[in-house]
Amino acid sequence: MSTLAPLGTEAPPHPLDPLTPAELTAAVAAVRDSGKVGPGARFWGVTLDEHHARGGPDGRLARVVVLDPDAHQAFEVDVTLGESARATAWRELDPRNPGMTSEEARTAAAACREDPEFRAVLARRGITDMSLVMIDPESIGGFEPPEYAGRRLTWGSVWLKTTPGDNHYARPVQGVVPIIDMERMEVLRVEDHGETPLAAEAGDFTTAREPRPGLRPLEVVQQAGPSFSVRGNEVRWQNWSFRVGFTHREGLVLHELAFSGRPVVRRAAVNEMYVPYFDTSATQYRKNFFDWGEYGGGPLTNSLELGCDCLGVIHYFDAAVIGGDGEPRVIPNAICLHEEDDGILWKHHDGRRGTTEVRRSRKLIVSSSVTVANYDYGFYWSLHQDGSLELEIKMTGILSATGIADGEDPPYARKVAPNVAVTNHQHYFSVRLDMAVDGPRTRLSEVFVTPEEDPALDPYGNAVRTGVRSILRESEAALGTDPARALHWRVESADRTNRMGEPTAYRLFVDSTARLPVREDSVCARRAPFVGKALWATEYDPARRFVGGEYPNQAEPGSDGVQVWQREDRSLDGTEMVLWATVGSHHFPRPEDWPVMPVAKARLRLEPDGFFDRNPALDVPPPVSCHAETDHCH
């Protein structure tokens, strides 16, 4: 059983609140009314200028990305919001570089279905019912045909349903690749790499089997209500406080995370997602996607269902996004807030006295779910009573498949069904953490296990030190991980110490990592250098917002992003610091992932490391109901 939490308390507007539908409408109108774009203008996001919002009470500023396909132009526009929104600054963009909107994708797919060459290629395969043909327009970064240089392009993955209600991702039409001009919505050419038999199996998984018996209801009941409070977009729970935000590019954002009034993280968000595929087949080799930078996580965010996506007593936050047509859209229940039991928080049994002290752990989860075509991703930020913070990413949905011939054993893919295989691929999530441990000025250290090297100091051969390496400049801050040495990182306050005289600090563990297994001259390696390191650190700069660059779509590979910024080699000694942690997952496909994939998980953790003088969870009360001879767990 799941129920809605009591409604949050109304609060005055806050500068960091997400943009409202009214503000989105006003920002778009200000751009249209300027006369600088034509009637066919398209929009790829309206985003709050957070740096400006933090700066003071002089109103809010929005950043609008607008494309004018008839003029082959695109702009980034500053719009001052308020009683009368005004476009105040225009910066011209390469019209190829803004991401693709859902509206553009649907129009490009429709153009394919109407194209005579595309229809003819499918007809040679016996496919004539265009209503059953699905096309996913994909970003083409790094693989633009030279004869179409300068054009805003996409290419299409083609699929065929068996019935209108079927899962089309189960039946790839192998070898057919349309190349589409995104401005003119014109099919430029259709590649035909030869026929491959279509999969005979349908892909429906909603009624694939009779439900298994014996699963009884699991009810979460909080008769006294939840332990969190919500006032506007501010949340308070168990000494934690933070603000819930939302952007077009990143989706869910957490602002101003503090514990007992002490700042920990100024801003936390999944900043970019990169998904490379490792196959030479005609419909696979181009696949390498910046899912946030080429599409946008905000508009792809799901509306969550009570009792399905979250279980318990739930508070939902709605979110507002702009469509490619410039119309605002509200996503109801875009963000879920709820508590979960998390097992034991701490415990000790004293055998001499026959006593036990135990406290149960509770965690507060802020979550959202994003669907990028076939894949579904859940992002779960968990706050814990001991001051720790965790991000767990859950990957599910449908695998992006390729068609194979009868009896074919594909070298770079795994067979998951007759005539269907799935390519080896990876998922990288860059997590941006604007650190603020006890204030804005911080330092970074790498921490690891190191054995004592001097035999005179180690007569028993078991002496081990904690190795610490200070990271003082950006040139030193492209960092790899090493689980064998328990390597992690510590972010220290530059201004505050604990009772032991050490800087107060938090430590970061990137528990899930992967290494890009491709040649250095490959498109993947050149487009996304950031995935090559588990952690990057830079000095805060409001103009540098995204780890893979501001506009990666059809950009020159490697021309922007964290690896470029670090060449300036700025100081990290007592500065406002941004961490860019790379969470990675290598996906070896398996038959059990088909036709829909059970959840796979990846995560990172932030834990207090001398931030407190002792265990901060000593004041958590014992369980009020414990099946023991005593009245509680003492």
C-alpha positions, -999 to 999 in steps of 0.1 A, spaced: 0 0 0 12 35 -8 -4 68 2 2 104 -5 19 124 22 2 155 36 5 184 12 37 205 18 35 240 32 33 269 8 64 290 6 74 323 -10 92 319 -43 129 311 -40 155 322 -65 165 285 -72 130 272 -77 125 255 -110 111 276 -138 73 277 -138 50 271 -168 43 308 -168 80 317 -169 86 292 -197 58 307 -217 71 343 -211 106 334 -220 95 318 -253 73 347 -261 101 372 -255 123 353 -281 95 351 -306 84 387 -302 120 399 -308 116 394 -345 150 377 -348 136 343 -355 110 331 -380 76 315 -374 91 280 -377 114 284 -347 121 254 -326 132 253 -289 157 231 -272 152 240 -236 147 270 -213 169 269 -182 172 290 -151 205 308 -149 214 295 -114 246 316 -110 226 347 -115 198 335 -92 224 329 -64 238 364 -69 210 385 -54 175 397 -55 176 414 -89 151 390 -106 155 357 -125 173 351 -158 164 323 -182 186 309 -209 167 299 -241 181 278 -269 162 284 -301 167 271 -336 155 288 -368 158 261 -394 145 282 -423 175 306 -418 200 278 -408 206 296 -375 205 289 -338 209 311 -307 214 310 -270 193 339 -256 193 355 -222 158 365 -211 151 386 -181 120 374 -163 95 394 -143 64 414 -151 76 419 -186 101 393 -199 127 407 -223 154 391 -245 185 409 -234 214 391 -251 218 368 -281 247 345 -288 249 327 -321 254 289 -321 263 264 -347 228 254 -358 239 217 -358 248 217 -321 216 220 -300 201 187 -290 172 170 -307 137 175 -294 110 148 -292 89 168 -317 118 168 -342 123 131 -337 86 124 -345 87 146 -375 119 130 -388 103 95 -384 72 106 -403 94 119 -431 110 85 -434 76 68 -437 66 91 -465 99 89 -484 97 68 -517 132 54 -514 127 43 -478 94 27 -487 110 9 -516 139 -5 -495 114 -19 -470 91 -32 -498 120 -54 -510 119 -70 -475 81 -75 -478 73 -46 -455 45 -24 -468 24 -14 -438 42 18 -427 20 20 -396 39 -9 -382 73 6 -390 90 25 -362 121 48 -366 142 61 -338 161 92 -350 196 89 -334 223 115 -329 251 111 -355 280 127 -337 314 118 -352 299 100 -382 286 128 -404 289 119 -441 313 144 -456 290 151 -485 265 166 -460 289 188 -441 273 217 -424 239 201 -422 220 193 -390 216 155 -393 202 124 -378 201 88 -388 174 62 -381 173 29 -364 144 10 -380 120 -15 -363 89 -35 -372 59 -43 -350 39 -74 -355 7 -56 -343 0 -20 -334 3 -29 -297 36 -49 -300 70 -39 -286 88 -28 -318 122 -30 -302 121 -68 -304 123 -68 -343 151 -47 -357 151 -42 -395 188 -49 -400 207 -31 -427 183 -2 -434 197 32 -424 180 65 -434 200 97 -432 178 127 -425 183 165 -427 168 177 -395 161 213 -407 144 204 -439 130 171 -425 141 155 -457 155 120 -462 189 125 -479 196 89 -486 187 54 -475 215 29 -469 207 -7 -478 233 -31 -464 215 -63 -474 186 -83 -461 187 -102 -428 157 -123 -417 134 -106 -393 129 -120 -359 98 -142 -358 91 -137 -321 69 -108 -309 83 -88 -280 53 -83 -258 63 -87 -221 32 -73 -204 12 -105 -207 40 -129 -216 32 -153 -187 6 -161 -161 15 -142 -129 34 -164 -105 14 -174 -74 22 -168 -37 32 -131 -38 13 -115 -9 9 -77 -4 37 -58 13 23 -27 30 42 3 42 22 22 68 33 53 87 2 61 108 18 92 123 28 104 88 63 107 73 93 122 92 101 147 65 86 182 60 82 200 27 79 238 24 77 248 -12 107 231 -27 126 229 6 128 195 23 139 189 60 145 154 74 166 140 103 190 170 104 192 172 66 179 202 46 180 207 8 160 221 -21 146 202 -50 154 216 -84 148 205 -120 164 215 -154 158 208 -190 192 192 -195 198 173 -162 163 167 -149 164 162 -111 188 185 -92 194 189 -54 205 223 -41 220 235 -8 224 201 9 233 207 46 234 187 78 225 204 111 228 237 93 263 230 80 267 230 42 279 198 26 271 200 -12 259 232 -29 245 213 -60 242 177 -70 230 163 -103 236 137 -130 252 161 -154 257 139 -185 251 103 -197 272 88 -224 264 54 -240 288 39 -265 282 7 -285 311 -16 -296 301 -32 -330 310 -27 -366 276 -37 -381 259 -12 -403 231 -4 -378 254 -3 -347 287 14 -354 274 49 -352 258 44 -318 274 67 -292 250 90 -274 252 119 -251 217 113 -238 216 146 -218 235 168 -242 219 155 -274 183 149 -261 178 163 -226 169 145 -194 142 169 -184 116 163 -212 122 125 -210 114 123 -173 85 100 -165 53 108 -145 56 84 -116 27 62 -104 17 58 -67 25 23 -54 45 14 -86 76 35 -88 78 44 -51 63 25 -21 53 41 11 40 75 21 49 97 -9 53 134 -16 55 142 -53 70 173 -70 57 182 -105 81 196 -131 77 219 -161 95 216 -194 93 232 -228 85 213 -260 103 217 -293 73 238 -304 78 262 -275 48 251 -256 52 244 -218 43 210 -205 39 199 -169 51 164 -159 29 154 -129 47 135 -102 81 139 -118 100 136 -86 92 112 -57 101 118 -21 97 90 5 113 72 34 125 36 35 138 13 63 175 6 57 183 -22 81 206 -17 110 222 17 116 244 6 144 245 -22 170 265 -38 198 258 -68 219 276 -69 252 280 -106 261 294 -99 296 264 -78 306 239 -95 284 227 -62 269 222 -51 233 220 -17 218 207 -14 183 193 14 161 175 9 129 184 30 99 160 51 79 168 68 46 151 95 27 150 89 -11 146 116 -38 141 99 -71 131 103 -108 129 81 -138 139 89 -173 132 70 -205 156 74 -234 139 55 -263 144 19 -253 163 23 -220 148 34 -187 169 49 -159 160 55 -123 180 80 -103 178 76 -65 195 100 -42 195 86 -6 202 107 25 211 88 56 209 96 93 247 93 98 252 122 74 261 101 43 247 106 8 243 81 -19 233 80 -56 220 47 -69 213 44 -106 189 17 -118 191 6 -154 162 -13 -170 140 -11 -201 146 -28 -234 180 -35 -250 189 -19 -283 191 -50 -305 205 -58 -339 193 -84 -364 214 -114 -373 212 -141 -399 202 -177 -392 231 -195 -375 252 -163 -373 275 -160 -342 281 -123 -340 316 -114 -327 307 -82 -309 272 -91 -296 253 -117 -277 224 -137 -291 193 -131 -269 166 -145 -292 163 -161 -327 177 -136 -352 183 -110 -325 215 -100 -308 226 -72 -285 259 -54 -288 284 -50 -260 280 -15 -247 286 8 -217 267 34 -197 286 63 -182 270 88 -158 289 120 -150 277 132 -115 284 169 -109 290 177 -72 295 214 -63 312 208 -30 307 231 0 320 212 30 316 237 59 317 266 34 327 273 -2 365 270 1 376 234 -1 406 212 -9 409 178 -25 431 148 -15 435 113 -28 435 86 -1 447 51 -4 463 21 14 501 20 14 523 -6 31 552 6 53 583 6 31 609 8 59 616 -27 73 631 -11 104 597 4 112 578 -28 104 594 -58 121 562 -79 118 555 -71 82 520 -59 89 523 -21 91 501 -2 67 497 36 64 470 57 51 485 74 20 474 109 12 482 129 -19 470 165 -21 455 176 -54 464 212 -56 459 221 -93 436 211 -121 464 195 -141 466 170 -112 429 164 -110 422 138 -137 420 108 -114 416 70 -118 404 46 -93 420 15 -78 399 -8 -56 429 -29 -47 443 1 -28 409 12 -14 414 44 -32 389 72 -27 389 110 -24 385 134 5 371 169 2 383 191 31 371 224 44 398 251 40 385 270 70 372 246 97 387 218 118 373 191 141 384 185 177 414 164 165 427 194 147 420 179 112 401 197 85 364 187 85 358 166 54 336 143 33 350 114 14 338 102 -20 337 66 -32 329 58 -69 318 22 -64 308 15 -100 334 21 -127 343 10 -162 371 16 -187 364 25 -223 378 -5 -242 384 11 -276 413 26 -296 423 61 -287 416 73 -323 380 60 -322 351 83 -323 340 72 -288 374 80 -272 376 114 -290 341 125 -283 339 116 -246 374 119 -230 357 125 -196 348 88 -193 385 79 -192 388 91 -156 368 82 -125 370 117 -111 378 152 -124 380 184 -103 378 219 -115 375 254 -101 338 266 -102 331 286 -134 294 295 -142 302 292 -179 313 256 -177 282 237 -169 285 203 -186 313 178 -184 312 169 -221 308 204 -233 279 228 -237 266 215 -270 280 181 -280 256 173 -308 277 172 -340 304 192 -323 341 185 -332 350 155 -310 368 166 -279 366 204 -286 348 213 -254 345 197 -219 364 191 -187 396 179 -205 398 212 -223 391 234 -192 419 217 -173 445 230 -196 442 263 -178 456 245 -147 438 267 -121 444 263 -84 423 239 -64 438 251 -31 410 266 -10 388 273 -40 351 267 -49 355 232 -63 334 212 -87 338 174 -87 328 155 -119 325 118 -108 322 92 -136 299 62 -126 304 35 -152 287 2 -161 298 -23 -188 269 -42 -201 275 -78 -212 241 -87 -226 225 -120 -216 194 -138 -226 179 -130 -192 179 -93 -202 153 -101 -230 127 -89 -238 128 -65 -209 158 -61 -187 158 -67 -149 173 -38 -130 211 -34 -130 226 -9 -105 255 15 -103 263 39 -75 286 64 -57 287 75 -21 296 106 0 304 99 37 315 123 65 352 119 72 360 140 103 331 163 95 317 153 129 336 148 162 319 114 168 291 92 154 264 117 145 237 90 147 240 84 185 208 105 190 186 83 168 160 68 191 157 30 196 129 12 178 96 16 195 84 -19 188 108 -48 190 98 -84 195 120 -91 226 115 -94 263 124 -57 268 101 -29 257 126 -17 231 161 -25 217 182 -16 248 
